[in-house]
Amino acid sequence: MQINITAIIKALPEKGEEMKALLLKLVEGSTKEVACIQYDLHQSAEEPNIFIFHEIWRDADSLAEHTQTEHFLEFVNDSSPLLAEPLTVYKTNRI
């Protein structure tokens, strides 16, 4: 069963552009994964330090594998000092 994810990332105000660069690198690696159906990155029009991912993965195992990829682990490590607060991740059902 497909897994839908919405992830919200809030960067420190002075780190927004640096975070954006890391996120774009994450998109590049993630969209190459075979099980990645959709991986859209958005930036808030009102608050440019807020980024939102809308993701669709083939299944739960594929999502678990994604979280162990080099590009994902690199993002987690490199983004940590740029975050204004912990990431918020929602698994959702499309209705």
All heavy atoms as an XYZ file, in Angstrom:
764
protein
N       0.826     -1.174      0.000
C       0.000      0.000      0.000
C       0.878      1.248      0.000
O       1.866      1.326      0.718
C      -0.905      0.010      1.235
C      -1.764      1.245      1.249
S      -2.464      1.736      2.836
C      -3.670      0.538      3.179
N       0.533      2.218     -0.828
C       1.308      3.448     -0.913
C       1.284      4.198      0.415
O       0.294      4.178      1.139
C       0.753      4.368     -1.994
C       1.021      3.885     -3.388
C       0.530      4.865     -4.436
O      -0.205      5.800     -4.139
N       0.925      4.646     -5.669
N       2.394      4.868      0.691
C       2.531      5.672      1.901
C       2.638      7.140      1.485
O       3.492      7.499      0.672
C       3.783      5.274      2.710
C       3.763      3.780      3.050
C       3.931      6.146      3.946
C       2.677      3.358      3.990
N       1.777      7.977      2.030
C       1.785      9.419      1.779
C       2.398     10.117      2.982
O       2.022      9.836      4.117
C       0.363      9.936      1.562
C      -0.291      9.311      0.359
O      -0.018      9.694     -0.762
N      -1.139      8.324      0.597
N       3.311     11.017      2.714
C       4.007     11.744      3.770
C       3.890     13.247      3.510
O       4.047     13.702      2.379
C       5.511     11.373      3.795
C       5.701      9.893      4.094
C       6.292     12.254      4.770
C       5.364      9.475      5.498
N       3.644     13.998      4.569
C       3.803     15.443      4.553
C       4.801     15.762      5.652
O       4.602     15.366      6.804
C       2.472     16.176      4.816
O       1.557     15.831      3.775
C       2.670     17.683      4.837
N       5.880     16.421      5.286
C       6.923     16.773      6.248
C       7.091     18.286      6.241
O       7.148     18.907      5.180
C       8.232     16.094      5.893
N       7.167     18.861      7.429
C       7.318     20.308      7.570
C       8.662     20.586      8.234
O       8.959     20.047      9.304
C       6.161     20.907      8.386
C       4.832     20.576      7.696
C       6.349     22.417      8.562
C       3.610     20.876      8.513
N       9.448     21.419      7.572
C      10.790     21.757      8.041
C      10.838     23.261      8.269
O      10.536     24.035      7.359
C      11.864     21.350      6.999
C      11.820     19.845      6.750
C      13.248     21.790      7.435
C      11.150     19.460      5.489
N      11.219     23.667      9.479
C      11.334     25.094      9.804
C      12.793     25.403     10.099
O      13.352     24.938     11.086
C      10.455     25.451     11.001
C       8.975     25.308     10.702
C       8.115     25.713     11.868
C       6.647     25.525     11.524
N       5.782     25.894     12.649
N      13.389     26.200      9.231
C      14.789     26.595      9.399
C      14.885     27.830     10.279
O      13.948     28.639     10.360
C      15.410     26.892      8.038
N      16.014     27.984     10.922
C      16.305     29.232     11.618
C      16.251     30.365     10.599
O      16.650     30.175      9.444
C      17.688     29.172     12.265
C      17.846     28.167     13.408
C      19.323     27.960     13.729
C      17.080     28.656     14.631
N      15.749     31.548     10.987
C      15.585     32.643     10.018
C      16.833     32.945      9.196
O      16.744     33.162      7.987
C      15.186     33.826     10.889
C      14.536     33.209     12.073
C      15.282     31.914     12.312
N      17.985     32.918      9.813
C      19.223     33.246      9.096
C      19.791     32.058      8.313
O      20.796     32.185      7.627
C      20.270     33.796     10.073
C      20.779     32.791     11.087
C      19.897     32.577     12.318
O      18.756     33.049     12.367
O      20.376     31.896     13.237
N      19.123     30.908      8.389
C      19.624     29.690      7.739
C      18.717     29.178      6.628
O      18.898     28.076      6.121
C      19.816     28.579      8.788
C      20.808     28.923      9.887
C      22.208     29.051      9.338
C      23.219     29.275     10.457
N      24.575     29.368      9.952
N      17.737     29.975      6.210
C      16.771     29.526      5.213
C      17.381     29.132      3.886
O      17.040     28.087      3.318
N      18.287     29.931      3.366
C      18.896     29.620      2.066
C      19.801     28.395      2.156
O      19.852     27.575      1.226
C      19.651     30.824      1.520
C      18.747     31.932      1.012
C      17.772     31.460     -0.067
O      18.218     30.818     -1.042
O      16.563     31.740      0.062
N      20.487     28.265      3.263
C      21.339     27.085      3.471
C      20.481     25.823      3.558
O      20.817     24.782      2.984
C      22.156     27.290      4.749
C      23.309     26.337      4.908
C      24.183     26.674      6.112
O      24.111     27.804      6.650
O      24.938     25.783      6.515
N      19.346     25.912      4.263
C      18.432     24.777      4.363
C      17.871     24.435      2.987
O      17.788     23.266      2.609
C      17.298     25.083      5.340
C      16.273     23.977      5.454
S      16.934     22.444      6.160
C      16.910     22.890      7.900
N      17.495     25.445      2.237
C      16.935     25.215      0.903
C      17.918     24.441      0.030
O      17.530     23.511     -0.683
C      16.583     26.550      0.256
C      15.885     26.441     -1.075
C      15.506     27.824     -1.566
C      14.790     27.789     -2.882
N      14.400     29.152     -3.318
N      19.190     24.782      0.101
C      20.210     24.071     -0.680
C      20.288     22.601     -0.263
O      20.387     21.711     -1.121
C      21.563     24.753     -0.526
N      20.227     22.334      1.043
C      20.255     20.947      1.523
C      19.016     20.187      1.061
O      19.097     19.018      0.667
C      20.335     20.904      3.050
C      21.629     21.361      3.692
C      21.505     21.303      5.212
C      22.807     20.509      3.229
N      17.867     20.840      1.105
C      16.623     20.194      0.689
C      16.624     19.877     -0.804
O      16.163     18.804     -1.213
C      15.429     21.080      1.047
C      15.157     21.217      2.550
C      14.152     22.335      2.803
C      14.688     19.909      3.141
N      17.132     20.770     -1.599
C      17.206     20.512     -3.040
C      18.138     19.334     -3.340
O      17.855     18.534     -4.244
C      17.649     21.773     -3.780
C      16.607     22.890     -3.808
C      17.212     24.177     -4.364
C      15.384     22.469     -4.610
N      19.203     19.217     -2.585
C      20.104     18.067     -2.730
C      19.383     16.777     -2.321
O      19.539     15.738     -2.971
C      21.349     18.296     -1.874
C      22.416     17.264     -2.057
C      23.667     17.639     -1.269
C      24.733     16.571     -1.398
N      25.911     16.876     -0.574
N      18.570     16.850     -1.266
C      17.782     15.695     -0.837
C      16.783     15.289     -1.912
O      16.603     14.098     -2.191
C      17.066     16.016      0.480
C      16.168     14.936      1.059
C      16.950     13.664      1.368
C      15.468     15.457      2.308
N      16.145     16.257     -2.537
C      15.201     15.981     -3.624
C      15.918     15.250     -4.759
O      15.401     14.263     -5.304
C      14.551     17.282     -4.149
C      13.798     17.028     -5.447
C      13.635     17.886     -3.100
N      17.090     15.725     -5.100
C      17.849     15.115     -6.200
C      18.098     13.633     -5.949
O      17.894     12.798     -6.831
C      19.169     15.852     -6.376
C      19.994     15.363     -7.539
C      21.293     16.132     -7.699
O      21.373     17.297     -7.233
O      22.233     15.568     -8.273
N      18.514     13.289     -4.747
C      18.777     11.884     -4.428
C      17.505     11.073     -4.282
O      17.412      9.942     -4.776
N      16.508     11.630     -3.634
C      15.284     10.886     -3.335
C      14.485     10.562     -4.586
O      13.900      9.482     -4.695
C      14.421     11.679     -2.357
O      15.120     11.873     -1.144
N      14.425     11.483     -5.525
C      13.635     11.237     -6.740
C      14.272     10.181     -7.641
O      13.617      9.690     -8.559
C      13.414     12.541     -7.528
O      14.671     13.153     -7.805
C      12.527     13.505     -6.751
N      15.508      9.812     -7.368
C      16.163      8.746     -8.128
C      15.845      7.366     -7.562
O      16.138      6.355     -8.201
C      17.677      8.959     -8.144
C      18.091     10.173     -8.945
C      19.581     10.374     -8.896
C      19.969     11.638     -9.665
N      21.395     11.949     -9.508
N      15.254      7.320     -6.376
C      14.905      6.035     -5.776
C      13.744      5.413     -6.543
O      12.756      6.090     -6.856
C      14.529      6.214     -4.304
C      15.695      6.667     -3.440
C      15.296      6.848     -2.000
O      14.766      5.888     -1.408
O      15.522      7.958     -1.463
N      13.860      4.146     -6.839
C      12.855      3.438     -7.635
C      11.474      3.497     -6.988
O      10.462      3.638     -7.677
C      13.282      1.967     -7.857
C      12.199      1.169     -8.541
C      14.579      1.915     -8.639
N      11.409      3.427     -5.678
C      10.134      3.379     -4.964
C       9.521      4.753     -4.717
O       8.422      4.852     -4.179
C      10.316      2.666     -3.635
N      10.190      5.797     -5.142
C       9.676      7.162     -4.964
C       8.676      7.465     -6.076
O       9.031      7.535     -7.245
C      10.819      8.172     -4.987
S      10.260      9.877     -4.814
N       7.427      7.655     -5.704
C       6.385      7.968     -6.676
C       6.243      9.477     -6.838
O       6.088      9.986     -7.944
C       5.041      7.331     -6.243
C       5.198      5.806     -6.240
C       3.894      7.792     -7.133
C       4.057      5.068     -5.588
N       6.330     10.194     -5.724
C       6.229     11.660     -5.755
C       7.074     12.217     -4.622
O       7.096     11.663     -3.521
C       4.773     12.084     -5.571
C       4.547     13.572     -5.635
C       3.066     13.924     -5.553
O       2.210     13.123     -5.886
N       2.788     15.121     -5.103
N       7.761     13.328     -4.883
C       8.617     13.948     -3.873
C       8.687     15.435     -4.178
O       9.614     15.922     -4.806
C      10.010     13.309     -3.929
C      10.779     13.385     -2.642
C      10.546     12.469     -1.618
C      11.757     14.353     -2.450
C      11.266     12.520     -0.443
C      12.482     14.406     -1.274
C      12.226     13.484     -0.273
O      12.945     13.534      0.906
N       7.646     16.158     -3.779
C       7.515     17.575     -4.103
C       7.932     18.432     -2.913
O       7.437     18.233     -1.800
C       6.074     17.911     -4.472
C       5.615     17.220     -5.740
O       6.478     16.906     -6.590
O       4.406     16.994     -5.883
N       8.783     19.390     -3.171
C       9.232     20.341     -2.159
C       8.565     21.683     -2.405
O       8.567     22.186     -3.533
C      10.758     20.496     -2.212
C      11.370     21.559     -1.297
C      11.099     21.251      0.174
C      12.868     21.661     -1.561
N       8.003     22.253     -1.351
C       7.374     23.570     -1.418
C       8.021     24.485     -0.391
O       8.532     24.029      0.628
C       5.869     23.470     -1.110
C       5.128     22.612     -2.066
N       4.405     23.129     -3.104
C       5.017     21.262     -2.153
C       3.856     22.138     -3.787
N       4.224     20.994     -3.226
N       7.971     25.789     -0.667
C       8.457     26.796      0.264
C       7.295     27.735      0.554
O       6.597     28.181     -0.371
C       9.631     27.566     -0.348
C      10.284     28.556      0.588
C      11.537     29.163     -0.040
O      11.714     29.179     -1.256
N      12.404     29.673      0.810
N       7.083     28.038      1.822
C       5.989     28.923      2.199
C       6.153     30.291      1.546
O       7.235     30.879      1.573
C       5.940     29.077      3.719
O       5.006     30.070      4.095
N       5.071     30.803      0.990
C       5.087     32.133      0.382
C       5.101     33.225      1.448
O       5.615     34.312      1.215
C       3.861     32.305     -0.521
N       4.545     32.931      2.628
C       4.499     33.916      3.710
C       5.709     33.851      4.632
O       6.122     34.859      5.196
C       3.227     33.734      4.560
C       1.948     34.117      3.854
C       1.381     32.969      3.033
O       1.686     31.802      3.342
O       0.657     33.234      2.059
N       6.235     32.649      4.842
C       7.368     32.449      5.748
C       8.437     31.630      5.009
O       8.397     30.409      5.020
C       6.925     31.730      7.019
C       5.934     32.528      7.850
C       5.563     31.823      9.130
O       6.487     31.457      9.882
O       4.354     31.623      9.351
N       9.381     32.296      4.349
C      10.324     31.597      3.477
C      11.264     30.616      4.182
O      11.958     29.872      3.514
C      11.106     32.729      2.812
C      10.900     33.912      3.677
C       9.579     33.734      4.351
N      11.238     30.558      5.490
C      12.063     29.589      6.209
C      11.296     28.309      6.528
O      11.799     27.449      7.237
C      12.618     30.215      7.489
C      13.561     31.356      7.163
O      14.358     31.274      6.236
N      13.444     32.443      7.881
N      10.079     28.197      6.000
C       9.278     26.989      6.180
C       9.193     26.262      4.843
O       8.826     26.839      3.817
C       7.867     27.311      6.704
C       7.972     27.954      8.092
C       7.009     26.044      6.741
C       6.644     28.386      8.662
N       9.540     24.969      4.886
C       9.535     24.112      3.702
C       8.619     22.925      3.976
O       8.561     22.418      5.099
C      10.950     23.626      3.398
C      11.922     24.753      3.174
C      12.642     25.296      4.232
C      12.101     25.294      1.913
C      13.533     26.342      4.034
C      12.985     26.344      1.697
C      13.702     26.873      2.767
N       7.930     22.489      2.940
C       6.980     21.386      3.090
C       7.197     20.375      1.970
O       7.258     20.737      0.799
C       5.528     21.908      3.045
C       5.309     22.933      4.162
C       4.525     20.748      3.160
C       4.038     23.723      4.039
N       7.333     19.120      2.366
C       7.418     18.019      1.410
C       6.074     17.320      1.317
O       5.410     17.094      2.335
C       8.442     16.959      1.869
C       9.841     17.238      1.461
C      10.806     17.512      2.415
C      10.227     17.188      0.134
C      12.116     17.750      2.056
C      11.537     17.426     -0.247
C      12.482     17.704      0.724
N       5.678     16.973      0.103
C       4.579     16.052     -0.143
C       5.205     14.870     -0.863
O       5.756     15.023     -1.962
C       3.488     16.695     -1.008
C       2.807     17.830     -0.326
N       1.907     17.656      0.700
C       2.903     19.161     -0.505
C       1.484     18.831      1.112
N       2.081     19.767      0.399
N       5.147     13.719     -0.216
C       5.823     12.530     -0.735
C       4.840     11.376     -0.878
O       3.916     11.250     -0.075
C       6.929     12.075      0.223
C       7.892     13.146      0.633
C       8.837     12.676      1.740
O       9.063     11.451      1.885
O       9.346     13.533      2.471
N       5.091     10.534     -1.857
C       4.381      9.266     -1.979
C       5.432      8.196     -2.239
O       6.261      8.325     -3.151
C       3.336      9.273     -3.121
C       2.317     10.392     -2.908
C       2.630      7.915     -3.185
C       1.323     10.544     -4.053
N       5.377      7.155     -1.416
C       6.294      6.024     -1.519
C       5.508      4.762     -1.838
O       4.341      4.639     -1.452
C       7.079      5.847     -0.213
C       7.990      7.007     -0.010
C       7.732      8.166      0.670
C       9.288      7.167     -0.575
N       8.799      9.022      0.577
C       9.768      8.436     -0.182
C      10.095      6.368     -1.370
C      11.013      8.919     -0.558
C      11.343      6.840     -1.741
C      11.792      8.098     -1.337
N       6.142      3.838     -2.527
C       5.481      2.610     -2.980
C       4.842      1.856     -1.818
O       3.718      1.385     -1.907
C       6.471      1.718     -3.730
C       5.848      0.460     -4.296
C       6.819     -0.364     -5.104
N       7.994     -0.676     -4.295
C       9.227     -0.788     -4.781
N       9.446     -0.632     -6.064
N      10.229     -1.083     -3.986
N       5.565      1.736     -0.695
C       5.053      1.011      0.461
C       5.902      1.349      1.691
O       6.882      2.095      1.592
C       5.031     -0.499      0.196
C       6.379     -1.049     -0.261
O       7.433     -0.552      0.182
O       6.373     -1.983     -1.084
N       5.519      0.803      2.823
C       6.210      1.106      4.078
C       7.667      0.665      4.049
O       8.546      1.364      4.581
C       5.474      0.452      5.245
N       7.947     -0.474      3.450
C       9.332     -0.941      3.362
C      10.191      0.029      2.553
O      11.337      0.298      2.904
C       9.406     -2.343      2.739
C       8.859     -3.429      3.658
O       8.762     -3.191      4.883
O       8.526     -4.507      3.148
N       9.629      0.559      1.493
C      10.354      1.518      0.659
C      10.657      2.798      1.422
O      11.753      3.362      1.304
C       9.541      1.859     -0.587
O       9.299      0.714     -1.351
N       9.706      3.250      2.208
C       9.929      4.440      3.023
C      11.024      4.168      4.056
O      11.903      5.006      4.264
C       8.637      4.875      3.708
C       8.759      6.065      4.644
C       9.263      7.302      3.908
C       7.410      6.337      5.321
N      10.991      3.006      4.668
C      12.026      2.638      5.642
C      13.403      2.604      4.972
O      14.390      3.076      5.549
C      11.699      1.294      6.282
N      13.469      2.068      3.773
C      14.738      2.037      3.037
C      15.217      3.455      2.724
O      16.407      3.739      2.809
C      14.577      1.239      1.738
C      14.426     -0.246      1.959
C      14.090     -0.998      0.683
O      14.260     -0.436     -0.430
O      13.654     -2.159      0.801
N      14.291      4.340      2.377
C      14.633      5.737      2.083
C      15.331      6.383      3.274
O      16.307      7.113      3.108
C      13.365      6.506      1.713
C      13.517      7.980      1.713
N      14.331      8.650      0.819
C      12.961      8.940      2.514
C      14.265      9.950      1.064
N      13.455     10.142      2.088
N      14.847      6.101      4.467
C      15.419      6.729      5.656
C      16.810      6.204      6.002
O      17.451      6.738      6.899
C      14.494      6.567      6.883
O      14.397      5.181      7.227
C      13.123      7.169      6.620
N      17.273      5.211      5.266
C      18.613      4.662      5.490
C      19.572      4.982      4.340
O      20.728      4.553      4.359
C      18.533      3.147      5.694
C      17.717      2.750      6.913
C      18.220      3.407      8.186
O      19.393      3.341      8.507
N      17.325      4.070      8.914
N      19.100      5.725      3.353
C      19.962      6.062      2.222
C      21.009      7.090      2.634
O      20.811      7.863      3.584
C      19.150      6.621      1.039
O      18.474      7.807      1.473
C      18.161      5.597      0.494
N      22.086      7.116      1.883
C      23.166      8.053      2.175
C      22.680      9.501      2.100
O      22.999     10.315      2.968
C      24.323      7.835      1.202
C      25.528      8.693      1.492
C      26.680      8.415      0.550
O      26.757      7.308     -0.021
O      27.504      9.327      0.386
N      21.906      9.826      1.065
C      21.457     11.217      0.915
C      20.507     11.645      2.030
O      20.548     12.781      2.474
C      20.855     11.481     -0.480
C      19.731     10.576     -0.844
N      19.929      9.380     -1.498
C      18.400     10.679     -0.651
C      18.770      8.793     -1.694
N      17.826      9.562     -1.179
N      19.673     10.735      2.525
C      18.769     11.077      3.618
C      19.538     11.259      4.921
O      19.330     12.243      5.645
C      17.685     10.007      3.779
C      16.684     10.342      4.851
C      15.602     11.160      4.570
C      16.831      9.859      6.143
C      14.680     11.483      5.559
C      15.916     10.179      7.141
C      14.845     10.992      6.839
N      20.425     10.331      5.225
C      21.209     10.425      6.461
C      22.111     11.656      6.453
O      22.283     12.316      7.483
C      22.017      9.149      6.675
C      21.177      7.896      6.925
C      22.061      6.655      6.936
C      20.374      8.024      8.210
N      22.641     11.993      5.295
C      23.456     13.207      5.166
C      22.607     14.445      5.447
O      23.043     15.364      6.145
C      24.058     13.273      3.765
C      25.006     14.422      3.557
C      25.628     14.380      2.169
O      26.307     13.388      1.850
O      25.415     15.353      1.414
N      21.378     14.459      4.911
C      20.488     15.581      5.177
C      20.194     15.708      6.670
O      20.252     16.803      7.232
C      19.168     15.452      4.406
C      18.128     16.400      4.901
C      18.200     17.748      4.593
C      17.107     15.964      5.729
C      17.270     18.651      5.087
C      16.170     16.858      6.226
C      16.253     18.194      5.904
N      19.870     14.612      7.317
C      19.560     14.640      8.752
C      20.732     15.219      9.533
O      20.552     16.095     10.385
C      19.191     13.227      9.260
C      19.104     13.193     10.778
C      17.879     12.763      8.634
N      21.916     14.780      9.213
C      23.107     15.259      9.910
C      23.378     16.738      9.632
O      23.586     17.527     10.554
C      24.318     14.409      9.505
C      25.553     14.804     10.242
O      25.618     14.697     11.463
N      26.554     15.272      9.512
N      23.362     17.116      8.363
C      23.731     18.475      7.970
C      22.662     19.513      8.325
O      22.973     20.684      8.538
C      24.021     18.544      6.469
C      25.259     17.753      6.077
O      26.023     17.338      6.976
O      25.448     17.544      4.867
N      21.406     19.100      8.375
C      20.328     20.063      8.639
C      20.113     20.330     10.123
O      19.549     21.368     10.484
C      19.018     19.579      8.014
O      18.557     18.410      8.669
N      20.553     19.451     10.961
C      20.295     19.575     12.400
C      20.615     20.953     12.975
O      19.775     21.547     13.655
C      21.051     18.483     13.152
O      20.793     18.572     14.524
N      21.789     21.530     12.697
C      22.075     22.848     13.276
C      21.318     24.005     12.611
O      21.364     25.134     13.098
C      23.588     23.011     13.076
C      23.943     22.098     11.967
C      22.951     20.970     12.010
N      20.587     23.723     11.544
C      19.851     24.765     10.828
C      18.382     24.838     11.229
O      17.676     25.766     10.842
C      19.932     24.528      9.316
C      21.309     24.298      8.704
C      21.178     24.058      7.208
C      22.237     25.452      9.002
N      17.931     23.866     12.015
C      16.513     23.754     12.336
C      16.090     24.687     13.466
O      16.765     24.778     14.495
C      16.176     22.316     12.746
C      16.258     21.262     11.657
C      16.120     19.875     12.256
C      15.196     21.494     10.595
N      14.948     25.342     13.268
C      14.354     26.158     14.324
C      13.601     25.285     15.323
O      13.428     25.648     16.477
C      13.409     27.191     13.720
N      13.158     24.108     14.857
C      12.454     23.140     15.694
C      12.535     21.786     15.008
O      12.864     21.711     13.821
C      10.999     23.560     15.918
C      10.195     23.707     14.658
C       8.806     24.275     14.914
O       8.705     25.396     15.450
O       7.834     23.577     14.577
N      12.241     20.709     15.723
C      12.296     19.388     15.078
C      11.338     19.287     13.894
O      10.295     19.955     13.870
C      11.869     18.436     16.199
C      12.157     19.171     17.466
C      11.924     20.627     17.139
N      11.705     18.465     12.932
C      10.835     18.227     11.780
C       9.504     17.663     12.249
O       9.459     16.897     13.219
C      11.468     17.213     10.824
C      12.571     17.699      9.917
C      13.902     17.568     10.581
C      12.523     16.916      8.650
N       8.454     18.010     11.543
C       7.137     17.432     11.789
C       6.808     16.572     10.585
O       6.847     17.043      9.446
C       6.070     18.531     11.951
O       6.475     19.418     12.998
C       4.721     17.938     12.267
N       6.509     15.297     10.831
C       6.219     14.365      9.743
C       4.863     13.715      9.993
O       4.605     13.195     11.078
C       7.318     13.275      9.632
C       6.976     12.293      8.519
C       8.679     13.912      9.409
N       4.011     13.780      8.982
C       2.692     13.170      9.050
C       2.592     12.085      7.985
O       2.886     12.335      6.820
C       1.584     14.207      8.777
C       1.544     15.347      9.741
C       2.162     16.560      9.432
C       0.881     15.240     10.960
C       2.118     17.630     10.309
C       0.839     16.299     11.844
C       1.460     17.491     11.515
O       1.410     18.553     12.377
N       2.133     10.899      8.387
C       1.711      9.878      7.421
C       0.230     10.119      7.215
O      -0.526     10.203      8.188
C       1.954      8.467      7.952
C       3.417      8.093      7.982
C       3.588      6.664      8.416
C       5.064      6.321      8.467
N       5.287      4.949      8.921
N      -0.176     10.253      5.975
C      -1.570     10.627      5.700
C      -2.239      9.656      4.746
O      -1.573      8.885      4.043
C      -1.629     12.042      5.093
O      -0.954     12.058      3.835
C      -1.015     13.074      6.027
N      -3.553      9.712      4.732
C      -4.369      8.976      3.778
C      -5.072      9.993      2.893
O      -5.704     10.935      3.410
C      -5.411      8.116      4.482
C      -4.765      7.043      5.320
O      -3.847      6.361      4.885
N      -5.245      6.903      6.550
N      -4.973      9.817      1.598
C      -5.663     10.718      0.675
C      -7.149     10.425      0.726
O      -7.575      9.265      0.676
C      -5.116     10.522     -0.739
C      -5.692     11.499     -1.716
C      -5.036     11.374     -3.050
N      -5.649     12.343     -3.952
C      -5.419     12.379     -5.234
N      -4.606     11.502     -5.794
N      -6.006     13.293     -5.977
N      -7.949     11.480      0.810
C      -9.402     11.283      0.852
C     -10.058     12.061     -0.270
O      -9.448     12.892     -0.903
C     -10.004     11.695      2.224
C      -9.609     13.143      2.581
C      -9.507     10.750      3.295
C     -10.278     13.652      3.828
